[in-house]
Amino acid sequence: MSEEKKVVKVKLVKHEWPDERQARHRKYIKRALGVVLAVVLFLSGMTAGALIAQPQESKSLTSSKLNMILKIMNELWYFGDEIDDLSTELLDDAIYGITTQEIDIHTQYLDSEYAQQFLSSMEGAFVGIGVQYSTATQDYIILRVFKDSPAENAGMRVGDIIRKVDGVAVEEIEDISGAVKGEAGSQVTITVQRGNEMLDLECTRGDVNSSANGYVSGDVGVLEILTVADNTASVVGEILADFEEQGIKKILIDLRDNGGGYLTSVVDIASYFLPKGSIVLQEQDKDKNIIEDRTNSDIEPYEYDQIEVLINQDTASAAEVLALALKETLNATIIGDVSYGKGTVQTTIPFSDGSMLKYTKAIWLSPNGNSINNVGITPDILVETEEALLTAAPQDFDPVSVDSVSTACQVMQIYLDYLGYDIDRQDGYFSTQTLQAMRQFESDYGLEAQDELDDELLTVILSKVIYVSRVDESKDIQKIRALEEFK
């Protein structure tokens, strides 16, 4: 019974880069074959400089052995005919093997498809419909609808569950990502489930800004930086210029769920706040050499009377760089949850076939020389994320009913409590009062009454949790606390 009471905590709104998604979708297995074939690739000259110190006899033996194995697998392997483009498949598997190390999950080989998705995700502006959806659940629930996007204009809402694209049922993430792209002005129909309704929403693809938003709350300028993409600094500059016209001298920088991005961009963003010549971060390579990245001298900084920064468990990488630079240089107050703790720097090497190697070249340090790698940033004011937003819904579970105990029931209890329903317990025991709360939810959202909890109902409840967390400002306890600090 103790196993049934465990709840796996996964941040539901975590942004996932295409390279991370590829690592999750493919089971990288580091086999002897994979390693040796990768060395064949390297011996062909791609990294010849790294092999100069190898003894000639050993190098010759290794090359001979590896070429023989490659020849056998290509020409004599019994199952080889069942694999399309076997040589490419073997080569890709080899590279996956040699670049997959538990000590560094951020060094990865990306095939041409995922490399293109990764580069597109880092642009910050693109042609599409303008939504971010969950990849941590079996069903694809919309987590964010970007401002002034085709999706917003079509009436799409946070919490909608994507069911079809142009009439085709969605089963894999590629069914969405591939189908929603297209030329500006072209049409796409997205079928979403909202409560008990199925809605066909017509979207006209167009330009989308997915990097930053800004608005004024009272006398505070709220700057939401969603990702540190190629265009983010210029978007931030426009928002700050608008704040200046409105006389804003207090600013709240929301970096929650920002998974990071380009260090060059974060240096430019920091340059709008830090005094000229300030250190934004320091890069330390494998030989312990230090390079200081200072503010962009072409950017004029703004001056603010008070700066606060919001972070959570999914604030990572370049977003953490910005948070620490503001704290250490300007004494900005950091509020929220302990951040992710990604203190490494990656660079990419593209190949002629469209694939890419992304590898870690350094760790980064704050202006004061502090590293947060695998530790994260501890806020000045700790405001923990609500439990419901950290609790993932189990998938494909057997329906559960009154007087049973299950993880699915415990998750439902946590969700319904967050939504304000009368819950007597959160231990996974399906009590009569739990059933009454579930029935009340079904009634409130026009769902057919049922005696059992199944995965379809739990998904609908989760979609409401996501909707409320994004739309109901009274539920954003971290932002509420931050705005109180300005008073």
C-alpha positions as CSV (number, residue, x, y, z in Angstrom):
1,M,0.0,0.0,0.0
2,S,2.9,2.4,0.6
3,E,3.8,2.1,-3.1
4,E,0.3,3.2,-4.0
5,K,0.6,6.4,-2.0
6,K,3.7,7.7,-3.8
7,V,3.1,10.6,-6.1
8,V,5.7,11.3,-8.8
9,K,6.4,15.1,-8.9
10,V,7.0,16.4,-12.4
11,K,6.7,20.1,-13.2
12,L,3.8,20.2,-15.6
13,V,4.8,23.4,-17.3
14,K,8.4,22.5,-17.9
15,H,9.6,23.8,-21.3
16,E,11.3,21.0,-23.3
17,W,13.8,21.8,-26.0
18,P,13.7,19.5,-29.1
19,D,17.0,18.0,-28.2
20,E,15.7,17.1,-24.7
21,R,12.6,15.6,-26.4
22,Q,14.7,13.5,-28.7
23,A,16.7,12.2,-25.8
24,R,13.4,11.2,-24.1
25,H,11.9,9.6,-27.2
26,R,14.9,7.6,-28.1
27,K,16.4,5.1,-25.7
28,Y,20.1,5.8,-26.1
29,I,22.0,2.6,-25.4
30,K,25.8,2.9,-25.2
31,R,26.9,-0.4,-26.7
32,A,30.3,-1.6,-27.8
33,L,29.1,-1.4,-31.5
34,G,28.0,2.2,-31.0
35,V,31.3,3.3,-29.5
36,V,33.5,1.6,-32.1
37,L,31.5,2.9,-35.0
38,A,31.8,6.4,-33.7
39,V,35.5,6.1,-33.6
40,V,35.4,5.1,-37.3
41,L,33.7,8.4,-37.9
42,F,36.4,10.3,-36.0
43,L,39.2,8.4,-37.7
44,S,37.8,9.7,-41.0
45,G,39.1,13.2,-40.1
46,M,36.3,14.9,-38.3
47,T,38.3,15.2,-35.1
48,A,41.7,14.1,-36.4
49,G,43.5,16.6,-34.1
50,A,42.2,14.9,-31.0
51,L,43.8,11.6,-32.1
52,I,47.4,12.8,-32.9
53,A,48.8,11.5,-29.6
54,Q,47.5,8.0,-30.3
55,P,50.4,5.5,-31.1
56,Q,50.4,4.6,-34.8
57,E,50.3,0.8,-34.2
58,S,47.2,1.1,-32.0
59,K,45.6,3.6,-34.4
60,S,46.1,1.2,-37.3
61,L,44.7,-1.8,-35.4
62,T,41.7,0.2,-34.2
63,S,41.0,1.4,-37.7
64,S,41.2,-2.0,-39.2
65,K,39.0,-3.6,-36.5
66,L,36.4,-0.9,-36.8
67,N,36.2,-0.9,-40.5
68,M,35.8,-4.7,-40.5
69,I,32.9,-4.5,-38.0
70,L,31.3,-1.8,-40.1
71,K,31.7,-3.8,-43.3
72,I,30.2,-6.9,-41.6
73,M,27.2,-5.1,-40.2
74,N,26.5,-3.4,-43.6
75,E,27.0,-6.5,-45.7
76,L,26.5,-9.7,-43.7
77,W,24.2,-8.8,-40.8
78,Y,21.1,-10.9,-41.1
79,F,18.6,-8.1,-40.1
80,G,20.3,-5.5,-42.1
81,D,17.7,-5.7,-44.9
82,E,15.0,-4.7,-42.5
83,I,16.5,-1.3,-41.9
84,D,16.2,1.5,-44.4
85,D,19.4,3.3,-45.1
86,L,21.4,1.0,-42.9
87,S,24.7,2.8,-43.1
88,T,23.2,6.1,-41.9
89,E,21.3,4.3,-39.1
90,L,24.5,2.6,-37.9
91,L,26.4,5.8,-38.0
92,D,23.7,7.7,-36.1
93,D,23.5,5.0,-33.4
94,A,27.3,5.1,-33.1
95,I,27.3,8.9,-32.5
96,Y,24.3,8.6,-30.1
97,G,26.4,6.1,-28.1
98,I,29.6,8.1,-27.9
99,T,27.9,11.4,-27.0
100,T,25.6,10.0,-24.3
101,Q,27.2,10.4,-20.9
102,E,25.4,10.3,-17.6
103,I,27.7,13.1,-16.3
104,D,26.5,15.5,-19.0
105,I,23.0,15.2,-20.3
106,H,23.3,18.4,-22.3
107,T,25.9,17.0,-24.8
108,Q,23.9,15.4,-27.6
109,Y,23.9,14.5,-31.2
110,L,20.8,15.8,-33.1
111,D,19.8,14.2,-36.3
112,S,18.7,16.6,-39.1
113,E,15.1,16.7,-38.1
114,Y,15.7,17.5,-34.4
115,A,18.5,19.9,-35.3
116,Q,16.1,22.0,-37.4
117,Q,13.5,21.9,-34.6
118,F,16.2,23.0,-32.1
119,L,17.3,25.9,-34.2
120,S,13.7,27.0,-34.9
121,S,12.9,26.9,-31.2
122,M,15.8,29.3,-30.5
123,E,14.7,31.9,-33.0
124,G,12.0,33.4,-30.7
125,A,9.9,34.4,-33.7
126,F,8.4,32.0,-36.2
127,V,5.5,31.3,-38.5
128,G,2.9,29.1,-36.9
129,I,-0.2,29.3,-34.6
130,G,1.5,30.3,-31.4
131,V,1.0,27.8,-28.6
132,Q,3.1,25.9,-26.1
133,Y,1.8,22.5,-25.1
134,S,2.7,20.0,-22.5
135,T,5.1,17.2,-23.4
136,A,5.1,15.7,-19.8
137,T,1.7,14.1,-20.2
138,Q,0.2,11.6,-22.7
139,D,-2.3,14.2,-23.9
140,Y,-1.1,17.5,-25.3
141,I,-2.6,20.2,-23.1
142,I,-2.0,23.9,-24.1
143,L,0.2,25.6,-21.5
144,R,0.5,29.0,-23.1
145,V,-1.2,30.9,-25.9
146,F,1.2,33.6,-27.1
147,K,-0.1,37.2,-27.2
148,D,-1.6,38.4,-30.5
149,S,-0.9,35.0,-32.0
150,P,-3.2,33.2,-34.6
151,A,-4.1,30.8,-31.8
152,E,-5.3,33.6,-29.6
153,N,-7.2,35.2,-32.4
154,A,-8.9,31.8,-33.1
155,G,-10.1,31.6,-29.5
156,M,-7.7,28.9,-28.3
157,R,-7.2,28.9,-24.5
158,V,-4.7,27.6,-22.0
159,G,-5.9,24.2,-20.8
160,D,-7.4,23.1,-24.1
161,I,-6.5,19.6,-25.0
162,I,-5.3,19.2,-28.6
163,R,-7.2,16.2,-30.2
164,K,-6.9,16.7,-34.0
165,V,-5.0,18.7,-36.5
166,D,-6.9,19.1,-39.9
167,G,-9.1,16.2,-38.9
168,V,-6.3,13.8,-38.1
169,A,-6.1,12.5,-34.6
170,V,-3.1,13.5,-32.6
171,E,-1.1,10.5,-31.3
172,E,2.6,11.7,-31.4
173,I,4.1,15.1,-30.7
174,E,5.2,15.2,-34.3
175,D,1.6,15.1,-35.4
176,I,1.3,18.6,-33.9
177,S,4.7,20.2,-34.5
178,G,4.8,19.2,-38.1
179,A,1.2,20.0,-39.0
180,V,0.9,23.5,-37.4
181,K,3.9,24.8,-39.4
182,G,3.3,26.3,-42.8
183,E,3.3,29.4,-44.9
184,A,2.0,32.7,-43.4
185,G,-1.6,33.1,-44.4
186,S,-2.4,29.4,-44.8
187,Q,-5.1,27.8,-42.8
188,V,-5.1,24.9,-40.2
189,T,-7.9,23.5,-38.2
190,I,-7.1,22.5,-34.6
191,T,-9.7,20.4,-32.8
192,V,-9.5,20.9,-29.0
193,Q,-11.4,19.4,-26.1
194,R,-12.6,22.0,-23.6
195,G,-14.4,20.3,-20.8
196,N,-17.1,18.2,-22.5
197,E,-16.9,20.1,-25.8
198,M,-15.0,19.4,-29.0
199,L,-14.2,22.7,-30.8
200,D,-12.9,23.1,-34.3
201,L,-10.8,26.3,-34.3
202,E,-9.7,27.7,-37.6
203,C,-6.2,29.3,-37.4
204,T,-4.5,31.4,-40.0
205,R,-0.8,30.8,-39.7
206,G,1.2,33.9,-39.1
207,D,4.2,35.5,-37.3
208,V,4.5,34.6,-33.6
209,N,6.6,36.2,-30.9
210,S,7.4,33.6,-28.3
211,S,10.2,35.3,-26.4
212,A,8.9,38.1,-24.1
213,N,5.8,40.0,-23.0
214,G,5.4,43.1,-21.0
215,Y,2.5,44.9,-19.1
216,V,2.0,47.3,-16.3
217,S,0.4,46.4,-12.9
218,G,-0.2,49.5,-10.9
219,D,3.2,51.3,-10.9
220,V,5.2,48.1,-11.6
221,G,6.3,47.0,-15.0
222,V,6.1,43.3,-15.4
223,L,8.5,41.8,-17.9
224,E,7.9,38.1,-18.8
225,I,10.9,36.6,-20.5
226,L,9.8,33.3,-21.8
227,T,13.0,32.1,-23.5
228,V,16.4,33.6,-24.3
229,A,16.2,33.3,-28.0
230,D,17.9,35.0,-30.9
231,N,15.4,37.9,-30.9
232,T,14.7,38.2,-27.2
233,A,17.0,41.1,-26.5
234,S,15.4,43.3,-29.2
235,V,11.9,42.4,-27.9
236,V,13.0,43.2,-24.3
237,G,14.4,46.5,-25.5
238,E,11.1,47.5,-27.1
239,I,9.2,46.6,-23.9
240,L,11.5,48.6,-21.7
241,A,11.3,51.6,-24.0
242,D,7.5,51.5,-23.6
243,F,7.9,51.2,-19.8
244,E,10.1,54.3,-19.8
245,E,7.5,56.3,-21.7
246,Q,5.0,55.4,-19.0
247,G,7.5,56.5,-16.3
248,I,8.0,53.0,-14.8
249,K,10.7,52.9,-12.2
250,K,9.9,49.5,-10.6
251,I,10.2,46.3,-12.5
252,L,9.4,42.6,-11.9
253,I,11.2,40.3,-14.2
254,D,9.4,36.9,-14.5
255,L,11.8,34.1,-15.5
256,R,9.6,31.2,-14.4
257,D,9.6,28.3,-16.9
258,N,12.4,29.9,-18.9
259,G,14.7,27.1,-19.9
260,G,17.4,29.4,-21.1
261,G,18.9,29.8,-24.6
262,Y,21.8,31.8,-26.1
263,L,24.4,33.4,-23.8
264,T,25.0,36.1,-26.4
265,S,21.3,37.1,-26.1
266,V,21.3,37.0,-22.3
267,V,24.4,39.3,-22.2
268,D,22.5,41.8,-24.4
269,I,19.4,41.5,-22.1
270,A,21.5,42.1,-19.0
271,S,23.0,45.2,-20.7
272,Y,19.6,46.9,-20.5
273,F,19.9,46.8,-16.7
274,L,23.6,46.6,-15.6
275,P,26.0,49.5,-15.6
276,K,28.2,49.6,-18.7
277,G,31.3,47.4,-18.4
278,S,29.7,45.1,-15.8
279,I,30.5,41.4,-15.8
280,V,27.4,39.4,-16.8
281,L,29.0,36.0,-16.4
282,Q,32.3,34.2,-16.6
283,E,33.1,31.1,-18.7
284,Q,35.6,28.6,-17.4
285,D,36.9,26.0,-19.9
286,K,38.3,22.5,-19.2
287,D,41.8,24.0,-18.7
288,K,40.4,26.4,-16.0
289,N,40.9,29.5,-18.3
290,I,38.4,32.3,-17.5
291,I,36.7,34.5,-20.0
292,E,34.6,37.4,-18.8
293,D,31.4,38.2,-20.7
294,R,30.7,41.9,-20.1
295,T,27.7,44.1,-21.1
296,N,27.2,45.2,-24.6
297,S,28.7,48.7,-24.9
298,D,26.2,49.6,-27.7
299,I,23.2,49.2,-25.3
300,E,22.2,52.0,-23.0
301,P,21.1,50.7,-19.6
302,Y,17.9,51.8,-17.9
303,E,17.8,52.7,-14.2
304,Y,15.2,51.4,-11.8
305,D,14.5,52.1,-8.2
306,Q,13.6,48.5,-7.5
307,I,14.1,45.2,-9.4
308,E,12.6,41.9,-8.4
309,V,13.0,38.5,-10.2
310,L,10.7,35.6,-10.2
311,I,12.1,32.1,-10.7
312,N,10.9,28.5,-10.3
313,Q,12.2,25.0,-10.7
314,D,12.3,25.3,-14.4
315,T,14.2,28.5,-14.6
316,A,17.5,27.3,-16.1
317,S,20.7,28.1,-17.9
318,A,20.8,31.6,-19.4
319,A,17.8,32.6,-17.4
320,E,19.7,31.7,-14.2
321,V,22.7,33.8,-15.6
322,L,20.4,36.8,-15.8
323,A,18.9,36.3,-12.3
324,L,22.3,36.0,-10.7
325,A,23.8,39.0,-12.5
326,L,20.9,41.2,-11.4
327,K,21.2,39.9,-7.8
328,E,24.9,40.3,-7.4
329,T,25.3,43.6,-9.3
330,L,22.1,45.4,-8.6
331,N,21.0,43.7,-5.4
332,A,17.7,42.5,-7.1
333,T,15.4,40.5,-4.9
334,I,14.8,36.9,-6.1
335,I,11.5,35.4,-5.2
336,G,10.0,31.9,-5.9
337,D,11.4,28.4,-6.0
338,V,15.0,27.1,-6.1
339,S,15.9,27.1,-9.8
340,Y,17.0,24.2,-12.0
341,G,20.7,24.5,-11.7
342,K,22.2,24.3,-15.2
343,G,25.6,25.9,-15.0
344,T,27.2,24.7,-18.2
345,V,27.7,26.3,-21.6
346,Q,27.1,24.4,-24.8
347,T,28.1,25.1,-28.4
348,T,27.1,23.5,-31.6
349,I,28.8,22.1,-34.7
350,P,26.6,21.6,-37.8
351,F,27.2,19.0,-40.4
352,S,26.5,19.0,-44.1
353,D,23.6,16.6,-43.8
354,G,21.7,18.9,-41.5
355,S,22.6,17.1,-38.3
356,M,24.4,18.7,-35.4
357,L,26.6,18.0,-32.4
358,K,25.8,20.1,-29.3
359,Y,28.5,19.7,-26.6
360,T,29.5,21.3,-23.3
361,K,32.5,23.5,-23.7
362,A,32.6,25.2,-20.3
363,I,30.9,25.9,-17.0
364,W,29.7,29.4,-16.3
365,L,30.2,31.4,-13.1
366,S,28.3,34.5,-11.8
367,P,29.9,37.9,-11.7
368,N,31.2,37.1,-8.2
369,G,32.5,33.7,-9.3
370,N,29.7,31.5,-8.0
371,S,28.6,28.3,-9.7
372,I,25.0,27.0,-9.5
373,N,25.5,23.9,-11.5
374,N,23.4,21.0,-10.1
375,V,22.5,23.3,-7.2
376,G,20.3,26.1,-8.5
377,I,19.6,29.6,-7.2
378,T,18.1,29.8,-3.7
379,P,15.6,32.7,-3.7
380,D,15.8,35.5,-1.2
381,I,12.1,34.9,-0.5
382,L,11.1,31.3,-0.9
383,V,7.6,30.8,-2.2
384,E,7.1,27.2,-3.2
385,T,5.1,26.3,-6.3
386,E,1.7,24.8,-5.5
387,E,1.8,21.0,-5.2
388,A,-0.9,20.6,-7.9
389,L,1.4,22.2,-10.4
390,L,4.3,19.8,-9.5
391,T,2.2,16.7,-9.7
392,A,2.0,14.7,-12.9
393,A,-1.1,12.7,-13.8
394,P,-0.4,8.9,-14.2
395,Q,-1.2,7.6,-17.7
396,D,-3.2,4.5,-18.8
397,F,-4.2,3.4,-15.3
398,D,-7.1,1.1,-14.6
399,P,-10.3,2.9,-13.5
400,V,-10.6,3.4,-9.7
401,S,-13.7,3.6,-7.5
402,V,-14.8,4.1,-4.0
403,D,-13.0,2.2,-1.2
404,S,-9.9,1.7,-3.4
405,V,-6.4,3.2,-2.9
406,S,-4.4,4.4,-5.9
407,T,-1.9,7.0,-7.1
408,A,-4.4,8.3,-9.6
409,C,-7.0,9.0,-6.9
410,Q,-4.3,10.9,-4.8
411,V,-3.5,13.0,-7.8
412,M,-7.1,13.8,-8.4
413,Q,-7.5,14.8,-4.7
414,I,-4.6,17.2,-5.0
415,Y,-6.0,18.7,-8.2
416,L,-9.5,19.1,-6.9
417,D,-8.2,20.7,-3.7
418,Y,-6.3,23.2,-5.8
419,L,-9.5,24.0,-7.7
420,G,-11.3,24.7,-4.5
421,Y,-13.4,21.5,-4.1
422,D,-14.1,20.1,-0.6
423,I,-11.6,17.3,-0.2
424,D,-11.3,15.4,3.1
425,R,-8.0,13.7,2.4
426,Q,-5.1,13.5,-0.1
427,D,-3.7,10.1,0.6
428,G,-5.1,8.2,-2.4
429,Y,-8.0,6.5,-0.6
430,F,-11.1,7.0,-2.7
431,S,-13.6,8.1,0.0
432,T,-17.2,8.9,-0.4
433,Q,-16.4,12.6,0.0
434,T,-13.8,12.3,-2.8
435,L,-16.6,10.8,-5.0
436,Q,-18.8,13.7,-4.1
437,A,-16.1,16.2,-5.1
438,M,-15.5,14.4,-8.3
439,R,-19.2,14.4,-9.1
440,Q,-19.4,18.2,-8.3
441,F,-16.6,18.8,-10.8
442,E,-18.4,16.7,-13.5
443,S,-21.5,18.7,-12.9
444,D,-19.7,22.1,-13.0
445,Y,-18.2,21.3,-16.4
446,G,-21.1,19.5,-18.0
447,L,-19.5,16.1,-17.9
448,E,-21.4,12.9,-17.7
449,A,-21.6,11.6,-14.1
450,Q,-19.5,8.4,-13.5
451,D,-18.7,6.3,-10.5
452,E,-15.1,5.6,-11.5
453,L,-12.0,7.8,-12.1
454,D,-10.4,7.0,-15.5
455,D,-7.5,8.6,-17.3
456,E,-9.8,10.6,-19.6
457,L,-11.5,12.3,-16.6
458,L,-8.2,12.9,-14.9
459,T,-6.9,14.6,-18.0
460,V,-9.9,17.0,-18.1
461,I,-9.3,17.8,-14.4
462,L,-5.7,18.5,-15.1
463,S,-6.6,20.8,-18.0
464,K,-8.7,22.8,-15.6
465,V,-5.8,23.0,-13.2
466,I,-3.5,24.4,-15.9
467,Y,-6.2,26.8,-17.1
468,V,-6.8,28.2,-13.6
469,S,-3.1,28.4,-12.8
470,R,-2.5,30.6,-15.8
471,V,-5.7,32.7,-15.9
472,D,-6.7,33.2,-12.2
473,E,-4.2,35.7,-10.8
474,S,-5.4,35.0,-7.3
475,K,-3.8,31.5,-7.7
476,D,-0.3,32.9,-8.6
477,I,1.0,33.1,-5.1
478,Q,4.6,33.8,-6.2
479,K,3.6,36.8,-8.3
480,I,1.3,38.1,-5.6
481,R,4.2,37.9,-3.1
482,A,6.5,39.7,-5.4
483,L,4.1,42.5,-6.0
484,E,3.6,42.9,-2.3
485,E,7.3,43.5,-1.9
486,F,7.0,46.6,-4.1
487,K,4.6,48.1,-1.5
